[in-house]
Amino acid sequence: MRAGARRASVLLASLLCLNTAAHADDLLQVWAQARAADPLLRQAAALSGAQQASVGVARAALLPQWSLRRDELRDQGGNRSHTTTSSISQALVDLAALSTWDASRSQASAEAERLAAAEQAARQRVAEAYFGLLSAQAQLATARANEEAFDRQVREAESRFQAGLSAQVEADQSRAYRELARASTLAAELALADARQALAQVTGSPPATVQPLRQSLAAQPLPDDAEAWAGRALQANPELRALQLDLQAGEQRIAAARAGHLPTLSLAVDTTRQRGDGVPASAGGTPTQVALRLSLPLFAGGATSAAAERAVLQREAVREQMEAGRRAVQREVRAQHLAVAQGAAQLQAAQAAVEAAERALSSTRAGLTLGTRSTTDLLLAIQTLTAAQNAQTQARHRHVLALLALHRAAGSLGDAELAAVNTLLEN
């Protein structure tokens, strides 16, 4: 009864898959959903916009400043008066403010590079979640295939035992394999549910049915060697370029901090207007003064020197971070290039394993009928075939993900690369 219920559930799932196959999403459709809903990508866009706004804040110190001030006064005689002062100033020479503006612009460019890196990271996360779901589905299919095959073997062993053709131990052994397969099925169902949630995490909604890779997937060729890819990564990787701009901003912040010792020159226009009972008639006009102001800082308690020292240390920290990032990118490029390059051998080995396991299973079934093979041999042959089929599927997924990871490390994981992978899916 339990086996019949499982067969009915498998049939129902198959019918549902056929019904939804026409509505399956491909990789580009899932990426379009994630691009609009991924919170990490929106966070990077917000940080980039905030830094761009900081450029305007830094630039404001170099533009005209205008302020109004009004004072309400009352003397001992009860006379009231008010004074309105208008002050307009324009910086003429302020090297600290100019260097701060330069640093802010460099930092804005760095955040723009980080936004580009976040977009590439989002593409990779989508691909990993997409093929992670496919891998979980394949794992579940393998577990169910094992369970069904072992269940069929249990029934056959019990029939042979009742006919007096085999011992009870064969049925018990088959039942043990079936129950272990059942446990694997339950674990695979849990992993599949988590894989669906992982895809929903980046798209913002529960995932629909997704299109699998073609069964006849061939290894994807690489046009250049690992060193050529590593060289391109040092130039094009957006995370490295962001760190280079951070270093440039650090140099400019050092210049801004050291300029705190330098004089500043500004042009000011001040207008004062006094009105009220307590204001003498001779002072009731609106005098205007034009001033050229030179400010020379003499001593600020050591704050200027400390700020310069802090800026130097911060620059050195960025320099070391950039070196660490450069080494990490080169390592990742070489590792993923090797993974892609070995894809042909891995796919070929997986295909050979499946073919050999199929022949072994066929021979074992025939040997069991002739009495030259045992039930244990058959159970192991079934397990070996399903494991080989699952390994083949996982190898295909790893090969495609390694290709995308290589492009991301090299700084070239764009929509075109996702579209190229999308053509490898079943239609």
Backbone torsions as a table, in degrees:
resi	resn	phi	psi	omega
1	MET	NA	-40.6	179.7
2	ARG	-66.9	-40.6	178.1
3	ALA	-64.0	-39.3	178.2
4	GLY	-64.4	-38.7	178.1
5	ALA	-65.3	-39.0	178.3
6	ARG	-64.7	-41.4	178.8
7	ARG	-63.3	-37.7	178.6
8	ALA	-65.4	-39.6	179.8
9	SER	-67.2	-38.6	177.5
10	VAL	-63.8	-41.7	178.4
11	LEU	-63.3	-42.3	178.7
12	LEU	-63.1	-42.2	178.6
13	ALA	-62.8	-38.4	179.4
14	SER	-64.7	-42.0	178.4
15	LEU	-63.8	-39.7	178.3
16	LEU	-64.4	-39.8	178.6
17	CYS	-63.3	-41.2	178.5
18	LEU	-65.0	-35.7	-178.2
19	ASN	-70.6	-30.9	-176.1
20	THR	-101.2	-2.3	-176.3
21	ALA	-60.2	-36.0	-179.0
22	ALA	-68.0	-19.5	-177.1
23	HIS	-104.8	11.6	-178.2
24	ALA	-66.8	139.0	178.3
25	ASP	-86.4	143.6	173.7
26	ASP	-96.9	-176.9	-174.4
27	LEU	-64.8	-39.7	-179.3
28	LEU	-67.2	-36.8	178.4
29	GLN	-67.1	-40.8	177.3
30	VAL	-65.8	-38.3	177.8
31	TRP	-64.2	-39.3	178.2
32	ALA	-61.5	-39.1	177.1
33	GLN	-65.6	-43.9	-177.7
34	ALA	-67.9	-36.8	-178.3
35	ARG	-61.6	-31.5	-179.8
36	ALA	-88.7	-16.7	-170.9
37	ALA	-123.7	-10.5	-175.3
38	ASP	-68.4	117.0	-177.7
39	PRO	-66.3	-32.1	179.2
40	LEU	-66.2	-36.5	178.1
41	LEU	-70.6	-39.8	176.9
42	ARG	-66.5	-35.0	177.1
43	GLN	-63.0	-44.2	178.9
44	ALA	-63.0	-38.2	177.9
45	ALA	-65.2	-39.2	179.0
46	ALA	-66.9	-41.1	178.9
47	LEU	-64.7	-39.1	177.5
48	SER	-64.9	-41.7	177.6
49	GLY	-65.1	-37.8	179.0
50	ALA	-64.4	-40.7	179.2
51	GLN	-68.7	-34.2	176.1
52	GLN	-64.4	-37.4	176.1
53	ALA	-66.6	-31.2	178.2
54	SER	-65.4	-25.9	175.8
55	VAL	-62.5	-42.2	177.6
56	GLY	-64.1	-36.1	177.8
57	VAL	-63.9	-44.4	-179.3
58	ALA	-68.4	-36.4	-178.8
59	ARG	-69.1	-26.9	-177.1
60	ALA	-60.0	-29.5	-179.5
61	ALA	-67.3	-17.6	179.9
62	LEU	-97.7	-3.6	-177.9
63	LEU	-101.9	166.6	-179.5
64	PRO	-58.3	142.3	177.7
65	GLN	-117.4	133.2	-177.9
66	TRP	-134.3	128.3	179.6
67	SER	-136.6	150.7	175.6
68	LEU	-119.4	140.9	178.8
69	ARG	-135.6	135.1	179.3
70	ARG	-127.7	127.1	179.0
71	ASP	-114.7	128.4	174.0
72	GLU	-100.3	122.1	-174.9
73	LEU	-121.2	153.4	175.6
74	ARG	-146.8	122.4	-177.9
75	ASP	-88.2	-178.4	-176.6
76	GLN	-66.6	-23.8	178.9
77	GLY	-83.4	0.8	179.3
78	GLY	88.1	1.9	178.9
79	ASN	-74.6	137.6	-178.9
80	ARG	-105.7	148.6	175.3
81	SER	-155.1	160.9	176.0
82	HIS	-140.4	148.4	-178.8
83	THR	-123.7	128.9	176.8
84	THR	-115.5	124.8	-177.6
85	THR	-120.4	127.0	175.5
86	SER	-109.1	127.5	-179.6
87	SER	-125.8	123.8	176.8
88	ILE	-122.0	129.5	179.9
89	SER	-137.4	150.2	178.1
90	GLN	-137.0	122.6	177.9
91	ALA	-69.0	131.6	176.8
92	LEU	-101.9	-44.6	177.3
93	VAL	-135.3	112.7	176.1
94	ASP	-149.2	86.5	-174.8
95	LEU	-66.2	-30.7	178.4
96	ALA	-65.1	-45.9	179.6
97	ALA	-66.3	-37.4	179.4
98	LEU	-65.5	-43.3	178.6
99	SER	-67.1	-35.8	176.5
100	THR	-63.6	-39.7	176.9
101	TRP	-64.0	-43.3	177.8
102	ASP	-60.5	-43.3	179.4
103	ALA	-63.9	-37.8	179.3
104	SER	-65.8	-39.3	178.0
105	ARG	-67.2	-39.2	176.4
106	SER	-63.5	-40.0	179.1
107	GLN	-66.7	-35.1	176.7
108	ALA	-65.3	-40.1	175.9
109	SER	-64.3	-37.1	177.4
110	ALA	-63.8	-41.6	179.3
111	GLU	-68.0	-32.2	174.9
112	ALA	-64.2	-38.2	175.8
113	GLU	-66.7	-37.6	178.2
114	ARG	-67.2	-32.4	175.0
115	LEU	-65.3	-42.3	176.3
116	ALA	-62.3	-39.8	177.4
117	ALA	-65.0	-38.3	179.0
118	ALA	-65.2	-36.5	177.1
119	GLU	-64.9	-41.5	178.0
120	GLN	-67.2	-39.7	177.4
121	ALA	-63.6	-37.0	178.5
122	ALA	-66.0	-39.7	176.5
123	ARG	-60.6	-42.9	-179.7
124	GLN	-67.1	-40.7	178.4
125	ARG	-61.8	-40.4	178.5
126	VAL	-63.2	-45.5	-179.9
127	ALA	-63.5	-42.5	-179.9
128	GLU	-64.2	-41.2	178.3
129	ALA	-68.7	-37.9	-179.8
130	TYR	-63.3	-53.3	-178.3
131	PHE	-76.3	-21.8	171.7
132	GLY	-64.5	-38.4	176.1
133	LEU	-66.1	-43.4	178.0
134	LEU	-62.6	-39.4	178.8
135	SER	-65.3	-40.2	178.1
136	ALA	-65.5	-38.4	176.5
137	GLN	-63.6	-41.2	178.2
138	ALA	-65.3	-39.2	178.6
139	GLN	-63.6	-41.0	178.4
140	LEU	-66.4	-40.4	178.0
141	ALA	-61.9	-39.3	177.5
142	THR	-63.6	-45.2	-179.5
143	ALA	-62.8	-41.9	180.0
144	ARG	-68.2	-37.7	177.9
145	ALA	-63.5	-41.4	176.2
146	ASN	-61.2	-46.0	-177.7
147	GLU	-62.5	-44.0	179.4
148	GLU	-64.1	-42.7	-179.6
149	ALA	-65.4	-42.0	179.8
150	PHE	-69.4	-34.2	176.9
151	ASP	-64.4	-41.0	176.9
152	ARG	-64.0	-38.2	179.3
153	GLN	-67.6	-33.7	176.2
154	VAL	-61.4	-46.2	-179.6
155	ARG	-63.3	-41.5	179.3
156	GLU	-66.0	-41.3	179.7
157	ALA	-64.7	-40.2	178.5
158	GLU	-65.4	-38.1	178.2
159	SER	-64.8	-42.2	178.9
160	ARG	-66.4	-36.7	178.8
161	PHE	-65.6	-43.4	179.5
162	GLN	-66.1	-28.3	177.8
163	ALA	-84.9	-1.8	179.4
164	GLY	77.7	19.7	-177.8
165	LEU	-96.7	-9.7	-180.0
166	SER	-151.8	169.5	179.5
167	ALA	-89.4	162.6	179.7
168	GLN	-62.6	-27.1	-176.9
169	VAL	-61.9	-31.7	179.0
170	GLU	-65.3	-42.4	177.9
171	ALA	-65.8	-40.8	179.2
172	ASP	-64.9	-40.0	179.3
173	GLN	-65.5	-42.0	177.6
174	SER	-63.4	-38.9	179.3
175	ARG	-65.8	-37.1	178.4
176	ALA	-64.0	-43.0	177.4
177	TYR	-62.8	-39.2	-179.0
178	ARG	-65.0	-42.2	-178.5
179	GLU	-68.9	-36.7	174.4
180	LEU	-63.5	-39.3	177.1
181	ALA	-65.4	-35.1	177.9
182	ARG	-63.4	-41.0	177.1
183	ALA	-62.9	-39.5	177.7
184	SER	-65.4	-35.6	177.9
185	THR	-64.1	-43.3	179.3
186	LEU	-62.9	-41.5	178.1
187	ALA	-65.0	-39.4	179.6
188	ALA	-67.8	-35.0	176.3
189	GLU	-64.4	-39.5	177.2
190	LEU	-65.1	-42.7	178.8
191	ALA	-64.4	-36.1	178.7
192	LEU	-67.2	-41.3	177.9
193	ALA	-61.2	-40.4	178.3
194	ASP	-67.4	-37.3	179.0
195	ALA	-65.5	-35.9	175.9
196	ARG	-64.5	-41.1	178.4
197	GLN	-67.7	-33.4	177.8
198	ALA	-63.7	-39.3	177.1
199	LEU	-71.2	-37.7	177.0
200	ALA	-64.5	-28.1	-179.7
201	GLN	-63.5	-33.7	-178.7
202	VAL	-94.1	-22.5	-179.1
203	THR	-96.5	-19.7	179.3
204	GLY	87.6	-0.6	-179.4
205	SER	-150.5	156.4	178.9
206	PRO	-56.5	137.4	-175.5
207	PRO	-72.7	146.5	171.9
208	ALA	-84.7	-178.4	174.7
209	THR	-64.6	137.0	-177.2
210	VAL	-112.8	152.2	-177.7
211	GLN	-80.1	135.7	-179.7
212	PRO	-85.4	170.2	172.8
213	LEU	-70.1	153.8	175.7
214	ARG	-64.8	144.7	178.4
215	GLN	-66.2	-30.6	-176.9
216	SER	-93.0	31.4	-177.6
217	LEU	-61.8	129.6	175.9
218	ALA	-100.5	156.9	177.8
219	ALA	-62.9	137.5	-178.4
220	GLN	-85.4	126.7	-177.5
221	PRO	-76.3	157.0	176.2
222	LEU	-114.7	132.5	-176.0
223	PRO	-75.1	-24.8	-173.7
224	ASP	-131.3	168.2	178.3
225	ASP	-83.7	175.9	-174.7
226	ALA	-62.9	-37.1	-177.3
227	GLU	-67.5	-35.9	176.9
228	ALA	-65.4	-41.3	177.2
229	TRP	-65.2	-40.6	179.6
230	ALA	-64.6	-38.5	177.7
231	GLY	-63.8	-41.3	177.8
232	ARG	-65.9	-36.7	-179.5
233	ALA	-62.3	-39.5	179.7
234	LEU	-63.6	-25.3	-179.5
235	GLN	-94.0	-34.5	-168.1
236	ALA	-109.7	-15.7	-178.1
237	ASN	-61.5	119.6	-174.0
238	PRO	-66.0	-28.9	178.0
239	GLU	-68.3	-39.0	175.9
240	LEU	-68.0	-39.8	178.1
241	ARG	-64.7	-35.7	176.9
242	ALA	-63.5	-40.6	178.5
243	LEU	-67.7	-35.4	176.1
244	GLN	-63.3	-39.4	177.2
245	LEU	-71.2	-33.4	173.7
246	ASP	-61.5	-41.3	178.2
247	LEU	-64.0	-40.7	177.6
248	GLN	-63.5	-41.9	177.3
249	ALA	-63.6	-35.6	177.5
250	GLY	-63.5	-40.7	176.2
251	GLU	-61.3	-40.4	-178.8
252	GLN	-70.8	-32.6	176.3
253	ARG	-69.3	-33.8	174.9
254	ILE	-62.3	-44.5	178.5
255	ALA	-61.5	-39.9	179.7
256	ALA	-65.7	-41.2	-179.2
257	ALA	-66.9	-42.0	179.6
258	ARG	-69.8	-26.2	177.7
259	ALA	-71.0	-8.3	176.1
260	GLY	-62.7	-18.5	176.7
261	HIS	-84.8	-11.8	-172.2
262	LEU	-91.4	154.7	178.3
263	PRO	-72.8	157.8	174.9
264	THR	-122.1	150.6	-179.0
265	LEU	-129.5	132.2	-179.8
266	SER	-143.0	157.6	176.3
267	LEU	-107.7	131.2	-176.8
268	ALA	-129.1	144.0	173.7
269	VAL	-127.3	114.8	-177.7
270	ASP	-116.3	131.7	178.0
271	THR	-125.7	130.3	-178.5
272	THR	-123.5	133.3	179.2
273	ARG	-128.4	126.1	-179.8
274	GLN	-117.6	134.2	178.7
275	ARG	-141.7	152.1	175.1
276	GLY	134.8	173.1	-177.6
277	ASP	-67.4	-30.9	-176.1
278	GLY	-87.7	9.5	-178.6
279	VAL	-102.6	123.4	177.5
280	PRO	-61.3	152.4	-178.7
281	ALA	-61.2	-32.6	-178.9
282	SER	-72.0	-17.1	-178.3
283	ALA	-106.5	13.5	-174.7
284	GLY	-88.6	9.5	-179.1
285	GLY	-80.9	-165.4	178.5
286	THR	-128.9	78.9	-178.0
287	PRO	-71.3	145.6	178.9
288	THR	-125.0	134.2	179.3
289	GLN	-122.3	136.6	174.6
290	VAL	-112.2	125.4	-173.7
291	ALA	-130.9	144.3	171.2
292	LEU	-109.4	110.8	-169.6
293	ARG	-106.8	126.8	175.7
294	LEU	-111.8	122.9	-178.9
295	SER	-116.5	126.7	-179.6
296	LEU	-122.1	107.6	178.9
297	PRO	-69.9	133.0	-178.9
298	LEU	-105.9	-47.2	-178.5
299	PHE	-155.1	132.2	-179.4
300	ALA	-128.9	31.8	177.8
301	GLY	72.6	16.7	-179.2
302	GLY	87.0	4.4	-177.3
303	ALA	-65.0	-38.0	-177.8
304	THR	-65.6	-45.9	178.6
305	SER	-64.4	-40.0	179.3
306	ALA	-65.4	-38.9	178.8
307	ALA	-64.7	-39.1	178.1
308	ALA	-65.9	-41.9	178.7
309	GLU	-64.1	-41.0	178.0
310	ARG	-61.9	-43.3	179.6
311	ALA	-62.6	-37.8	178.5
312	VAL	-64.8	-45.1	-179.4
313	LEU	-65.9	-37.8	177.4
314	GLN	-64.6	-39.0	176.3
315	ARG	-62.6	-41.7	-180.0
316	GLU	-65.1	-36.0	177.3
317	ALA	-63.5	-41.2	178.1
318	VAL	-66.4	-38.5	179.3
319	ARG	-60.1	-44.6	179.5
320	GLU	-69.0	-36.0	176.5
321	GLN	-63.2	-38.7	179.2
322	MET	-66.5	-39.7	178.4
323	GLU	-65.0	-42.0	177.7
324	ALA	-63.6	-41.2	177.9
325	GLY	-64.7	-38.3	178.9
326	ARG	-63.0	-43.8	179.2
327	ARG	-66.0	-40.5	-179.2
328	ALA	-64.5	-40.4	179.8
329	VAL	-65.4	-44.1	179.0
330	GLN	-61.9	-40.6	178.0
331	ARG	-64.0	-44.4	-179.0
332	GLU	-63.9	-42.0	179.3
333	VAL	-60.3	-47.4	-178.0
334	ARG	-66.1	-38.9	-179.7
335	ALA	-65.9	-45.4	-178.1
336	GLN	-72.9	-32.0	175.7
337	HIS	-63.4	-41.6	177.7
338	LEU	-65.0	-39.7	180.0
339	ALA	-63.7	-42.1	178.5
340	VAL	-68.6	-43.6	-177.4
341	ALA	-62.4	-33.4	179.5
342	GLN	-84.1	-0.5	-177.8
343	GLY	-58.4	-40.0	-179.1
344	ALA	-60.4	-45.6	-179.9
345	ALA	-65.9	-39.5	-179.4
346	GLN	-67.3	-43.5	178.8
347	LEU	-65.4	-39.7	179.2
348	GLN	-65.8	-42.1	179.1
349	ALA	-64.9	-40.7	179.7
350	ALA	-64.4	-41.6	178.6
351	GLN	-64.1	-42.0	178.4
352	ALA	-63.4	-37.3	178.8
353	ALA	-65.0	-41.4	178.8
354	VAL	-63.5	-45.9	-178.5
355	GLU	-63.6	-42.0	178.9
356	ALA	-65.7	-40.3	179.5
357	ALA	-65.6	-36.8	177.4
358	GLU	-64.1	-43.9	178.4
359	ARG	-65.0	-40.3	-179.9
360	ALA	-63.8	-40.8	179.4
361	LEU	-64.9	-42.9	178.5
362	SER	-61.6	-43.8	179.3
363	SER	-66.1	-37.6	-178.8
364	THR	-67.9	-39.7	176.9
365	ARG	-61.0	-44.2	178.8
366	ALA	-64.8	-39.8	179.6
367	GLY	-66.5	-34.8	177.5
368	LEU	-64.2	-39.4	178.4
369	THR	-64.9	-37.3	-178.8
370	LEU	-83.1	-10.7	-179.8
371	GLY	87.9	9.1	179.5
372	THR	-93.4	-11.1	177.3
373	ARG	-124.9	153.3	-178.5
374	SER	-100.1	170.6	176.2
375	THR	-62.5	-36.8	177.9
376	THR	-60.1	-40.9	178.0
377	ASP	-61.0	-41.0	-179.7
378	LEU	-66.9	-44.3	179.7
379	LEU	-61.2	-42.6	178.7
380	LEU	-66.3	-36.7	178.6
381	ALA	-65.4	-40.1	177.0
382	ILE	-62.7	-46.0	-179.1
383	GLN	-63.6	-39.3	179.9
384	THR	-65.5	-40.8	-180.0
385	LEU	-64.3	-48.6	-179.2
386	THR	-64.7	-36.3	177.3
387	ALA	-65.4	-39.6	178.8
388	ALA	-66.5	-39.8	178.1
389	GLN	-64.5	-41.8	177.9
390	ASN	-66.5	-39.9	178.5
391	ALA	-62.8	-36.8	177.8
392	GLN	-64.0	-43.8	178.3
393	THR	-63.0	-45.0	-179.6
394	GLN	-64.4	-36.6	178.9
395	ALA	-63.7	-39.4	177.9
396	ARG	-64.4	-42.2	179.4
397	HIS	-65.7	-43.5	179.9
398	ARG	-63.0	-36.5	-179.0
399	HIS	-63.4	-45.2	-179.4
400	VAL	-68.1	-42.3	-179.8
401	LEU	-66.4	-35.0	176.8
402	ALA	-64.2	-37.7	178.0
403	LEU	-63.1	-43.7	178.9
404	LEU	-68.3	-38.5	177.9
405	ALA	-64.6	-35.4	176.7
406	LEU	-64.1	-44.5	178.7
407	HIS	-63.5	-38.8	180.0
408	ARG	-66.2	-44.0	178.8
409	ALA	-61.6	-34.1	178.7
410	ALA	-81.8	-5.6	179.3
411	GLY	80.2	23.2	-176.4
412	SER	-125.3	23.5	-179.7
413	LEU	-86.6	91.1	179.4
414	GLY	-113.1	-171.3	179.3
415	ASP	-63.5	-30.6	-179.7
416	ALA	-64.7	-37.5	179.7
417	GLU	-69.2	-38.6	175.1
418	LEU	-64.7	-39.2	179.4
419	ALA	-63.9	-36.9	178.4
420	ALA	-64.1	-41.4	177.1
421	VAL	-67.9	-34.7	-179.2
422	ASN	-61.1	-30.0	179.3
423	THR	-71.2	-13.2	178.8
424	LEU	-86.1	-4.6	-179.8
425	LEU	-82.9	158.2	174.8
426	GLU	-69.1	142.8	179.7
427	ASN	-82.8	NA	NA
